[in-house]
Amino acid sequence: MRSMPFRFAAALGLFGSLVLAVAPVQAQAQAPAWPQRSVRWIIPFGPGAGADIGARLIQERLQKRWGHPVVIDNRPGGDSLIAIQAMLSANDDHTFLWGPSGNFTVHPYQYKKLAYDPSDLVPAMRFSSTILGIGVPAAMKITTVAEFVKLARAEAGKFNSAAVPGITELAIDYFMHNAKITTQKVPYKDIVQAVNDLAENRLQIYSASYAILRPQREAGRITVLAQLGRERASSLAEIPTGIEAGFPELEMEGNVGLFASKAVPAALIDRIAADIIAVSRDKTIEERLIGTAQQPTFGNAKEFAESIARQRATIAKIAKALDIQPTR
């Protein structure tokens, strides 16, 4: 067989190289770009809550990175069911839930029948651990949890209470159960607003993120008796933890992050998590988080899922102590 002319062989080789070089570019061009429109983050609280503050800290940076608006959609009320249903109903890769996992990990113990499947909420990215606090009206003139317990026992059933729905409320119920005190629970559509009633002494105890409590504390209208983290937040060194106050059941940290529906591919979730972590690893962001008693805990979907699993184990322990059966 005659050998192929050199020039023809060289040309053929060059053509083959060009095909191989162009193929990945064509594949990339055919892959759908993301985002293609505004990205919506649904938050189960009103403005001013710790989770809301965290989302807004990185909102503008993500908009620049993604080239599309990141819309903060506050949907308070309904024990977070309103926000969860809004996200799951959208069922697309541009709508997400941003908030604490503790708001819904307790739902199986709160409702005999759930309108959604908890497994439909896919952990996408862990952002922070919100430090929670317990506040009382300054008018009560008490400074410790023990003093509150003494007063509540003396006036059984006369005090009004409120707490952020979810794991925070469950922790407070556990505390009251162990302390043998009873209060009248006051429901709120937007739990952020309860701090105003606390300042006016219409509520006698309220548990929420420190970000919610801080303005009224700084105004001298409420007293924060304890924070619920395992260790004191560096920005709140003057406030003891529940453990230090002698009430170890008051140990609960907010576990805040981003959740997706099952419509979002795993590869896209990984990319979104990487983008959020990239814009969040900044001294300014971390300082502002710490300033509102939120500890940065940036992590990927796997790390977020693992932390939620630990939280569920704690909830199961508390539910057993309170004789609360999960939804079957």
N, C-alpha and C positions, 0 to 999 in steps of 0.2 A: 504493500500500500504506500502510495506517495505521501511524503510528510506535508503537513499543512504549511503554507507559506507563512513566513515570520510575521509579516505585517498584518495578515488576516488574524492570526492567532493572538497577536498583541491587542488588536482591536476588540476581539471577542472577550479577552480577559478584562479589558477596560470596561466594556459594556456590563460584564458580570459584576464587577466591583461597584459600578454605579447603581445597579439594581439592588444590590445588598445594602448600599448606603441609603438609598431612597426609601426602602421598605419600612424601616423603623419610623421614618418621618411621616410616611403615609398612614401607618398604624396609629401614630400619635395624633395625627390630624383627625382621624376617624373617631378616636375616643372622645366621648362627650366631655366638654369642659365643665368645671364646677368651681364656684356657683354660676348659674345662668341667670339668676335674679336675686332679689333680696333674700337674706337668710333671717329667719324669725326664731327668736329665743323666747319661749313662753315661761314666765316666772310666776310661781304660785303665791306671790306676795305683792303688796303694794310697794311703791317707791320708798326707799329708806331702810329696807331690811338688809341684813348682811349680804345675802345672796344677790340682791338687786345692785348693791354697791359694787360688788366684785365684778358683775357682768358689765357694768358701765365703765369700769376702769379700763377694760381692754376692748371695748366696743369700737372706738375710733381706730385703733391700731389694726384690728381685724378687717375693718372696712377698707383700709388702705392696702392691706395684703391681698384681700380677695377681690377688690375692685367692684364690690357691690355693697349696699347698705346692710348693716346688721340691726334688725329692728327688735327692740326690747318690748315685749307684749306682756304687761302685768295683768294676771288673771287671779286675783285673790279670792279666798272663800271656798266653801265646800270641802274642807279638809284636803285641799289640793286636787280634788277630783275634777274640778272645773278645768284646771290647767292641764292635767293629765289627759282628759278626754279631748281637749282641743288639739293637743299634739298627736295623739293616736288617730283621731279622726282625719287629720290632714294626711297622715301616712305617706309622706314624701321625704325626699332627701334635702329639703330646704327648711324644714320645721323641726325644732328641737325643744326639749324641756331643760331648763336651767334651774337648779335648786338643790336643796338638801335631800339626800336619800331617805333620811329619817322621817320625811313627811309622808312617805307611802309604804315604807317597809313595815309599818304597824297596821296597815289597812286590813290584812287578813285577821287581825285580832279585834278590829273595830267594827267590821261589818259581816253580817251573816252571809251576805251574797254581794260579790263585787261585780261591778258593771264592766270591768276590764280584767285582763290576765296580767298579773305583775311581771310575768316573763316577757311580755311585749315591750317592756321598758329596757332598752339595751344600754348599759353603761358605756359611755364614749370617752370621757376624760375627767379625771379628778382634778379639782382646782384648789380647794381650800378646806380648812376645818374651822368652822365658825364657833367662836367661844360664846357660850350661852351664859346668861346670868339670871339671878333671882332678885327682883326688886320689890320694895314695899314703899308706901307713902312716907315722906319725911315727917309728916304730921304724927306718925305712930311713935316717933322718937325711940326707935330701937336700932341696934347696929349689928346684931348677930342672928343667925338662924335659930339658935337655942332660945333667944328671947321671943322670936315669933312663935315658936312651938308652944312655949309657956302661955302666951296670950291666946293662941288659937284653942288650946285645950280648955282654958278658962271660959271662953265664949264659943263653945262648940256649935258649929253650923251657922254662926253669925257673920263670918268673914266671906267676902266674895273673892273668887280667884279666876285666873285666866292663864293660858299658856299657848305657845305656838303649837298648832296641831301636829300630831305625829309623835316622834320619839321624845320630844321635849315634854309634851303633855303626859306621856306614859311615865317618864322619869319622875315628874312631879306627883303623879298618882302613887307611884311606888314609895316616894318619900313620905307622903301623907299617910299612907297605909302603915308604914313602919313606925312613924311618929305618933300614930293613933290620934290623928286630927281630921276633922271634916270641914269642908267649905262648900259654898254654893258656886258652881261653875257658871260663868257668864259667857255665852257664845258671841262670836264676832264674825261678821262677813270679812272684814279686813283686820286681822289680828294686830297689825302694826298700830292701829288707832287705840288699842287698849291702854297703851302707856299714858295717854291723856287722862283716862279715868283713874289710873293709878295715882297720878300726880294730884288729882282732886280728892283722893281717898274714897272714891266710889268702888275701887278695887283695893283689896288689902294685900294681895300677893299676885305677882305676875312674872312669868318666866319667858324669856325671848332672847334673841341675839343681843349682845351688848351694843351693837350699832343702833338698835331701836331704843335701848335704855339710856344711852349716853346723853342725848340733849337734855332730858329732864333731870338726869343726875347732875350734870354740869350747872343746871339752873337752880340746883339746891332743892328741888321739889320731890325727889325720890332718893331712897338709899338702896344701893346694891349690896345685898348681904353676902353673896357668894357667887363665884363663877363655877361652871359645871365641868370644866376641863380637868384632865388628870393632873396637870401642872398649871401653875399660874402663868397667864399670858405675860410676856415681857413688858407690855404696855400697861398692865393692870396689877403691878406687883403689890399694891396696897390692899387688894381685895383677895381674901382667902378662897381656896377651892372648897367645894362641899365636903371633900374628904378631910381637909384641914379643920373645917368647922365642926367635925364630929358626926357627919352624916354621909357615909361612904356611898349610899345609894344615889346621891346627887353627883353622879359622874356620867356625863354625856356630852359628846362633842358633835357639832354639826358637820356633816360629811357632804360638802357641796361640789357639784360638778355638772357635766352635760350628759343628757340622755337622748338617745335616738330611737326611732321606731325601727321595726325589722325591714322597712323599705330601704334603709341605708346600707350599702355594701360594706363589708368589714374593711376592705382596703380604703374606702373613703373615710370611714371612722378613724382609721389610723392616721390618715393625712390631716384630718381636722384636728385631732388631738395634738399632733406634732406642731401644727400652726399655732394653736392656742398656747401651748407650752413655750414656743419660740417668742411670741410677743409678750408673754407674762414674765419671762426670766429677765427682769429689769429691776434695778435697785429701787426706783421710784414706785413701781407697782407693789413690790414686796413691802416697802415702808408704809404705803397707804393701807395695805391689807392689815398689817400688824397694828396700825393706828386705830383701826376699828375692831380690834380683837379678833382678827381672822389670821390663822396661821397658814402660810402658803404650803400646799401639799401636792404640787403638780405631779400628775402621773397619767399613764396611758390607760386604755380601756381595761386591760388585765389587772392592773394595780387597783383601779377603781372598783372592779368587780370583787376583788379579794377583800377590800375594806368594807364593802357592803355585806359580804358574807359574815364578817366578824360582827358587824352591827346587828345582823339578823339573829346571831347566836345570843347576843346580849338581850335583845328584845324577847326572845323565847324564854330566857331565864326569868326576866321580870314578869312576863305573862304567866308563867307557871306559879310564881310567888303570889300573884294576884288572882289566880284561878281563872284566867281568861283563856278560852279555847279558840284555836285558830279556825278560820273558815275551812270547811272540808269540801 
